[in-house]
Amino acid sequence: MERTYLPILLLLGFAAVNAVAILGASHLITRHRPTPVKQQPYESGMPVLSDARERFSVKFYLVAMLFIVFDIETVFMIPWSAYYTQLSCAVPLVAGACPAGQASFFGLGEMLVFMAILLAGYVYIWKKGALQWD
């Protein structure tokens, strides 16, 4: 059982060691020379135009939440696509393929239902005006 997790642990260990090594090398190699210009805050290379504690419209947060919801729902398509062949075969797979004449509509049908629900939610928020920036 431990051998099955070994590649994952090696990858995580390599990523952690690599991150620490890069940060350490950056700290040791570069010289920190602060100047008043370097200490000024900026956003995307532009000078700050207003106070950072400015209030945002609720629409901004609504669009952000809708993006996250639809993004997470589209991630559910990845496991479906990985098991599509198994889901669309009425009998167990033979050599990784569905035997002739045994294909079913189940795998595609369940994704069509899922996408119909997504589309209904998208049309609903579109009609409610949640995606308008005005």
ABEGO torsion letter per residue (X at the ends): XAAAAAAAAAAAAAAAAAAAAAAAAAAAABBBBBBAAAABBBBGGBBBABBAABBBBAAAAAAAAAAAAAAAAAAAAAAAAAAAAAAABABBBBGGBBBBGABBAAAAAAAAAAAAAAAAAAAAAAAAGAABAX
